[in-house]
């Protein structure tokens, strides 16, 4: 971990980026214009927040601060999934698109949880 020079090298950040781009490319365009300032804005912000918080945590000097930002990222990740479920319930996206997002969510969460465990176990400052 000490050899990493940038948050961009973190597997969890890379997966968060994939999820964010999936939301941008495959969910937001399917939302009606009436949702532009509601659901579209919320899912855009929550999907961006995942990677934003991983990056901010990486820039902190103490492992516990990093862990806290990763926990916030995990919350935003779950918020993004909830917004996608709402989009599905409102018939804006298909079950296939929801499942694809769920797959990205699950992979990102698994890697993020592993990173949090690594930080806890190593207590790197």
N, CA, C and O of each residue as an XYZ file, in Angstrom:
500
protein
N       0.831     -1.197      0.000
C       0.000      0.000      0.000
C       0.867      1.249      0.000
O       0.543      2.228     -0.672
N       1.963      1.225      0.746
C       2.816      2.382      0.840
C       3.417      2.803     -0.488
O       3.840      3.948     -0.650
N       3.454      1.883     -1.435
C       4.043      2.195     -2.728
C       3.059      2.887     -3.678
O       3.452      3.347     -4.750
N       1.814      2.960     -3.298
C       0.824      3.623     -4.153
C       1.057      5.134     -4.122
O       1.227      5.733     -3.060
N       1.061      5.725     -5.302
C       1.301      7.164     -5.388
C       0.018      7.968     -5.542
O       0.002      9.177     -5.310
N      -1.068      7.284     -5.938
C      -2.311      7.994     -6.211
C      -3.506      7.099     -5.893
O      -3.426      5.874     -5.977
N      -4.598      7.730     -5.530
C      -5.850      6.994     -5.320
C      -6.284      6.282     -6.597
O      -7.018      5.295     -6.543
N      -5.830      6.784     -7.745
C      -6.201      6.183     -9.028
C      -5.675      4.753     -9.181
O      -6.129      4.015    -10.056
N      -4.734      4.369     -8.345
C      -4.186      3.017     -8.370
C      -5.004      2.042     -7.528
O      -4.802      0.831     -7.619
N      -5.922      2.553     -6.711
C      -6.730      1.693     -5.835
C      -7.789      0.947     -6.640
O      -8.514      1.549     -7.432
N      -7.872     -0.358     -6.435
C      -8.870     -1.176     -7.140
C     -10.285     -0.712     -6.821
O     -11.147     -0.709     -7.700
N     -10.535     -0.318     -5.573
C     -11.887      0.118     -5.210
C     -12.255      1.419     -5.923
O     -13.409      1.602     -6.308
N     -11.290      2.323     -6.104
C     -11.573      3.556     -6.839
C     -11.837      3.255     -8.312
O     -12.732      3.841     -8.921
N     -11.054      2.340     -8.880
C     -11.245      1.962    -10.281
C     -12.642      1.382    -10.503
O     -13.293      1.692    -11.500
N     -13.100      0.543     -9.577
C     -14.447     -0.028     -9.697
C     -15.516      1.040     -9.507
O     -16.542      1.019    -10.186
N     -15.281      1.971     -8.591
C     -16.228      3.076     -8.387
C     -16.348      3.915     -9.651
O     -17.429      4.408     -9.975
N     -15.261      4.075    -10.351
C     -15.271      4.826    -11.612
C     -16.112      4.101    -12.660
O     -16.881      4.734    -13.385
N     -15.972      2.795    -12.741
C     -16.776      2.007    -13.683
C     -18.257      2.156    -13.361
O     -19.075      2.360    -14.258
N     -18.601      2.055    -12.075
C     -19.996      2.200    -11.653
C     -20.523      3.585    -12.000
O     -21.630      3.715    -12.521
N     -19.745      4.612    -11.717
C     -20.150      6.003    -12.011
C     -20.419      6.183    -13.503
O     -21.407      6.805    -13.892
N     -19.537      5.637    -14.330
C     -19.714      5.766    -15.772
C     -20.902      4.955    -16.278
O     -21.557      5.357    -17.239
N     -21.188      3.823    -15.645
C     -22.368      3.047    -16.009
C     -23.631      3.856    -15.714
O     -24.549      3.902    -16.534
N     -23.675      4.485    -14.553
C     -24.827      5.330    -14.193
C     -24.988      6.448    -15.214
O     -26.097      6.719    -15.672
N     -23.891      7.092    -15.567
C     -23.917      8.210    -16.525
C     -24.381      7.766    -17.914
O     -25.142      8.469    -18.579
N     -23.919      6.603    -18.336
C     -24.178      6.162    -19.708
C     -25.447      5.340    -19.886
O     -26.047      5.360    -20.961
N     -25.868      4.613    -18.845
C     -26.959      3.652    -19.036
C     -28.190      3.873    -18.152
O     -29.231      3.257    -18.381
N     -28.083      4.729    -17.164
C     -29.254      4.977    -16.316
C     -29.779      6.394    -16.513
O     -30.956      6.576    -16.826
N     -28.942      7.377    -16.337
C     -29.396      8.772    -16.433
C     -30.061      9.072    -17.779
O     -31.085      9.755    -17.793
N     -29.530      8.594    -18.913
C     -30.201      8.885    -20.195
C     -31.607      8.286    -20.310
O     -32.411      8.754    -21.117
N     -31.905      7.276    -19.527
C     -33.223      6.644    -19.598
C     -34.264      7.339    -18.710
O     -35.455      7.043    -18.795
N     -33.811      8.252    -17.872
C     -34.738      8.944    -16.978
C     -35.458     10.056    -17.735
O     -34.855     10.734    -18.568
N     -36.730     10.243    -17.450
C     -37.479     11.305    -18.142
C     -37.014     12.685    -17.691
O     -36.431     12.840    -16.618
N     -37.279     13.673    -18.520
C     -36.857     15.038    -18.191
C     -37.478     15.531    -16.887
O     -36.914     16.395    -16.216
N     -38.633     14.986    -16.531
C     -39.269     15.387    -15.270
C     -38.433     14.971    -14.050
O     -38.639     15.490    -12.953
N     -37.495     14.040    -14.238
C     -36.619     13.579    -13.152
C     -35.245     14.245    -13.173
O     -34.371     13.895    -12.381
N     -35.055     15.211    -14.088
C     -33.746     15.845    -14.245
C     -33.203     16.413    -12.931
O     -32.022     16.254    -12.625
N     -34.054     17.064    -12.168
C     -33.601     17.692    -10.930
C     -33.945     16.852     -9.700
O     -33.720     17.281     -8.568
N     -34.478     15.685     -9.920
C     -34.821     14.802     -8.805
C     -33.932     13.570     -8.850
O     -32.788     13.608     -8.397
N     -34.449     12.490     -9.391
C     -33.740     11.213     -9.383
C     -32.425     11.282    -10.151
O     -31.422     10.736     -9.693
N     -32.408     11.929    -11.292
C     -31.167     12.021    -12.086
C     -30.070     12.718    -11.281
O     -28.928     12.260    -11.251
N     -30.417     13.802    -10.645
C     -29.441     14.527     -9.844
C     -28.966     13.689     -8.655
O     -27.774     13.665     -8.346
N     -29.887     13.012     -7.999
C     -29.524     12.218     -6.827
C     -28.617     11.053     -7.182
O     -27.617     10.819     -6.502
N     -28.950     10.322     -8.234
C     -28.126      9.160     -8.583
C     -26.777      9.604     -9.150
O     -25.768      8.926     -8.955
N     -26.757     10.722     -9.838
C     -25.483     11.264    -10.329
C     -24.583     11.616     -9.142
O     -23.411     11.241     -9.110
N     -25.139     12.333     -8.178
C     -24.338     12.759     -7.022
C     -23.873     11.577     -6.175
O     -22.719     11.538     -5.749
N     -24.764     10.610     -5.928
C     -24.358      9.478     -5.087
C     -23.318      8.616     -5.791
O     -22.391      8.126     -5.145
N     -23.452      8.419     -7.104
C     -22.465      7.596     -7.816
C     -21.108      8.295     -7.869
O     -20.071      7.635     -7.815
N     -21.106      9.599     -7.972
C     -19.846     10.349     -7.946
C     -19.214     10.332     -6.561
O     -17.991     10.305     -6.424
N     -20.050     10.349     -5.554
C     -19.582     10.405     -4.168
C     -18.769      9.178     -3.759
O     -17.905      9.268     -2.886
N     -19.041      8.040     -4.381
C     -18.301      6.821     -4.027
C     -16.807      7.050     -4.278
O     -15.999      6.942     -3.356
N     -16.448      7.359     -5.502
C     -15.039      7.589     -5.833
C     -14.470      8.824     -5.162
O     -13.303      8.839     -4.772
N     -15.292      9.868     -5.022
C     -14.828     11.100     -4.368
C     -14.350     10.820     -2.949
O     -13.301     11.310     -2.531
N     -15.124     10.032     -2.215
C     -14.767      9.749     -0.824
C     -13.579      8.797     -0.708
O     -12.781      8.919      0.222
N     -13.451      7.859     -1.630
C     -12.270      6.993     -1.639
C     -11.025      7.852     -1.875
O     -10.010      7.684     -1.199
N     -11.112      8.764     -2.830
C      -9.985      9.651     -3.132
C      -9.659     10.553     -1.936
O      -8.492     10.718     -1.582
N     -10.677     11.125     -1.324
C     -10.427     12.013     -0.186
C      -9.807     11.253      0.975
O      -8.886     11.751      1.624
N     -10.301     10.056      1.240
C      -9.722      9.247      2.306
C      -8.268      8.911      2.050
O      -7.451      8.922      2.971
N      -7.939      8.612      0.801
C      -6.557      8.298      0.433
C      -5.638      9.469      0.757
O      -4.480      9.274      1.128
N      -6.154     10.678      0.615
C      -5.349     11.871      0.860
C      -5.199     12.237      2.331
O      -4.470     13.170      2.667
N      -5.874     11.520      3.199
C      -5.768     11.791      4.628
C      -4.499     11.151      5.185
O      -3.990     10.178      4.629
N      -3.994     11.705      6.291
C      -2.725     11.243      6.838
C      -2.867     10.119      7.851
O      -1.870      9.495      8.216
N      -4.049      9.853      8.301
C      -4.234      8.820      9.317
C      -5.176      7.754      8.791
O      -6.189      8.061      8.162
N      -4.836      6.502      9.053
C      -5.627      5.390      8.525
C      -7.078      5.451      8.981
O      -7.974      5.079      8.222
N      -7.331      5.915     10.210
C      -8.722      5.955     10.682
C      -9.559      6.966      9.902
O     -10.744      6.736      9.661
N      -8.954      8.071      9.511
C      -9.670      9.019      8.655
C      -9.965      8.388      7.302
O     -11.055      8.555      6.755
N      -8.989      7.664      6.765
C      -9.168      6.985      5.488
C     -10.323      5.994      5.592
O     -11.182      5.941      4.711
N     -10.343      5.213      6.662
C     -11.420      4.246      6.877
C     -12.774      4.949      6.931
O     -13.739      4.472      6.334
N     -12.856      6.073      7.635
C     -14.126      6.788      7.752
C     -14.632      7.251      6.390
O     -15.823      7.139      6.100
N     -13.745      7.765      5.562
C     -14.167      8.187      4.219
C     -14.579      6.987      3.370
O     -15.484      7.093      2.541
N     -13.920      5.851      3.573
C     -14.317      4.634      2.851
C     -15.698      4.168      3.302
O     -16.470      3.647      2.496
N     -16.010      4.346      4.560
C     -17.348      4.002      5.048
C     -18.399      4.928      4.441
O     -19.498      4.487      4.105
N     -18.069      6.187      4.302
C     -18.982      7.127      3.645
C     -19.170      6.713      2.184
O     -20.285      6.756      1.662
N     -18.084      6.315      1.530
C     -18.161      5.838      0.142
C     -19.087      4.634      0.049
O     -19.876      4.519     -0.889
N     -18.988      3.740      1.022
C     -19.851      2.545      1.036
C     -21.317      2.946      1.185
O     -22.191      2.329      0.576
N     -21.590      3.957      1.975
C     -22.954      4.462      2.104
C     -23.458      5.039      0.796
O     -24.603      4.799      0.412
N     -22.617      5.798      0.107
C     -23.001      6.364     -1.189
C     -23.209      5.271     -2.227
O     -24.072      5.390     -3.096
N     -22.428      4.219     -2.137
C     -22.577      3.082     -3.038
C     -23.952      2.448     -2.869
O     -24.622      2.135     -3.853
N     -24.366      2.262     -1.635
C     -25.686      1.689     -1.373
C     -26.803      2.657     -1.733
O     -27.872      2.231     -2.171
N     -26.573      3.935     -1.558
C     -27.551      4.937     -1.982
C     -27.745      4.882     -3.495
O     -28.869      4.998     -3.985
N     -26.663      4.707     -4.224
C     -26.751      4.604     -5.685
C     -27.607      3.409     -6.095
O     -28.440      3.510     -6.996
N     -27.393      2.280     -5.427
C     -28.213      1.099     -5.723
C     -29.681      1.378     -5.425
O     -30.552      0.986     -6.202
N     -29.962      2.039     -4.329
C     -31.352      2.352     -3.990
C     -31.990      3.248     -5.048
O     -33.146      3.042     -5.416
N     -31.249      4.241     -5.540
C     -31.785      5.096     -6.600
C     -32.070      4.291     -7.862
O     -33.060      4.539     -8.549
N     -31.202      3.324     -8.168
C     -31.435      2.470     -9.339
C     -32.679      1.606     -9.149
O     -33.429      1.372    -10.097
N     -32.893      1.138     -7.937
C     -34.102      0.357     -7.647
C     -35.336      1.226     -7.845
O     -36.343      0.762     -8.379
N     -35.264      2.478     -7.420
C     -36.371      3.416     -7.644
C     -36.607      3.583     -9.147
O     -37.748      3.558     -9.608
N     -35.525      3.753     -9.904
C     -35.664      3.906    -11.366
C     -36.327      2.675    -11.969
O     -37.142      2.798    -12.883
N     -35.991      1.506    -11.475
C     -36.629      0.280    -11.945
C     -38.104      0.249    -11.553
O     -38.965     -0.065    -12.374
N     -38.388      0.578    -10.289
C     -39.772      0.573     -9.804
C     -40.657      1.551    -10.569
O     -41.858      1.327    -10.714
N     -40.064      2.624    -11.053
C     -40.805      3.624    -11.825
C     -40.836      3.285    -13.321
O     -41.342      4.059    -14.133
N     -40.289      2.125    -13.665
C     -40.246      1.646    -15.054
C     -39.389      2.523    -15.975
O     -39.657      2.624    -17.172
N     -38.357      3.153    -15.404
C     -37.449      3.952    -16.214
C     -36.318      3.089    -16.782
O     -35.817      3.358    -17.874
N     -35.920      2.055    -16.040
C     -34.858      1.166    -16.507
C     -35.360     -0.273    -16.451
O     -36.294     -0.596    -15.718
N     -34.726     -1.113    -17.231
C     -35.112     -2.522    -17.289
C     -34.495     -3.307    -16.130
O     -33.584     -2.836    -15.448
N     -35.006     -4.486    -15.935
C     -34.448     -5.378    -14.915
C     -32.993     -5.719    -15.257
O     -32.162     -5.873    -14.362
N     -32.691     -5.836    -16.545
C     -31.322     -6.135    -16.989
C     -30.364     -5.018    -16.574
O     -29.275     -5.293    -16.068
N     -30.758     -3.774    -16.783
C     -29.911     -2.640    -16.408
C     -29.741     -2.597    -14.892
O     -28.641     -2.355    -14.396
N     -30.825     -2.830    -14.158
C     -30.725     -2.867    -12.697
C     -29.761     -3.965    -12.265
O     -28.939     -3.742    -11.376
N     -29.843     -5.138    -12.871
C     -28.959     -6.234    -12.496
C     -27.503     -5.908    -12.809
O     -26.603     -6.250    -12.043
N     -27.282     -5.250    -13.931
C     -25.910     -4.838    -14.263
C     -25.369     -3.875    -13.206
O     -24.229     -4.010    -12.760
N     -26.188     -2.908    -12.812
C     -25.751     -1.982    -11.778
C     -25.518     -2.732    -10.474
O     -24.540     -2.466     -9.775
N     -26.393     -3.658    -10.142
C     -26.246     -4.452     -8.917
C     -24.915     -5.233     -8.943
O     -24.238     -5.348     -7.921
N     -24.556     -5.759    -10.109
C     -23.282     -6.475    -10.237
C     -22.100     -5.537     -9.997
O     -21.157     -5.897     -9.292
N     -22.145     -4.334    -10.581
C     -21.079     -3.342    -10.329
C     -21.044     -2.960     -8.849
O     -19.974     -2.848     -8.251
N     -22.224     -2.762     -8.271
C     -22.331     -2.439     -6.847
C     -21.667     -3.516     -6.000
O     -20.835     -3.217     -5.143
N     -22.036     -4.766     -6.241
C     -21.527     -5.870     -5.419
C     -20.008     -5.993     -5.534
O     -19.322     -6.202     -4.534
N     -19.488     -5.865     -6.746
C     -18.041     -5.967     -6.937
C     -17.325     -4.806     -6.255
O     -16.311     -5.005     -5.586
N     -17.847     -3.607     -6.423
C     -17.235     -2.434     -5.799
C     -17.262     -2.561     -4.286
O     -16.269     -2.270     -3.618
N     -18.388     -2.992     -3.744
C     -18.510     -3.124     -2.291
C     -17.555     -4.181     -1.746
O     -16.951     -3.982     -0.691
N     -17.413     -5.288     -2.443
C     -16.511     -6.349     -2.005
C     -15.067     -5.830     -1.941
O     -14.360     -6.059     -0.960
N     -14.646     -5.134     -2.990
C     -13.284     -4.597     -3.022
C     -13.105     -3.506     -1.965
O     -12.073     -3.452     -1.296
N     -14.100     -2.647     -1.816
C     -14.037     -1.575     -0.820
C     -13.974     -2.154      0.589
O     -13.197     -1.677      1.417
N     -14.777     -3.171      0.872
C     -14.717     -3.818      2.193
C     -13.341     -4.432      2.438
O     -12.827     -4.381      3.556
N     -12.742     -5.014      1.392
C     -11.394     -5.564      1.526
C     -10.369     -4.484      1.826
O      -9.455     -4.694      2.622
N     -10.518     -3.340      1.195
C      -9.613     -2.220      1.444
C      -9.774     -1.711      2.879
O      -8.782     -1.430      3.552
N     -11.002     -1.592      3.340
C     -11.244     -1.165      4.729
C     -10.601     -2.160      5.693
O      -9.955     -1.756      6.660
N     -10.773     -3.451      5.437
C     -10.163     -4.481      6.295
C      -8.644     -4.360      6.277
O      -7.998     -4.456      7.321
N      -8.076     -4.150      5.102
C      -6.644     -3.971      4.980
C      -6.181     -2.793      5.837
O      -5.203     -2.904      6.576
N      -6.881     -1.674      5.736
C      -6.507     -0.494      6.519
C      -6.605     -0.757      8.012
O      -5.732     -0.344      8.774
N      -7.663     -1.442      8.436
C      -7.822     -1.777      9.856
C      -6.691     -2.668     10.336
O      -6.107     -2.442     11.396
N      -6.390     -3.689      9.535
C      -5.375     -4.661      9.935
C      -3.961     -4.105      9.942
O      -3.145     -4.476     10.786
N      -3.673     -3.221      9.005
C      -2.304     -2.703      8.891
C      -2.075     -1.452      9.723
O      -0.944     -1.154     10.108
N      -3.144     -0.723      9.997
C      -3.055      0.528     10.759
C      -1.923      1.418     10.235
O      -1.105      1.941     10.991
N      -1.917      1.566      8.888
C      -0.942      2.405      8.223
C      -1.362      3.852      8.395
O      -2.522      4.195      8.164
N      -0.443      4.694      8.793
C      -0.794      6.116      8.929
C      -0.269      6.928      7.796
O      -0.476      8.141      7.757
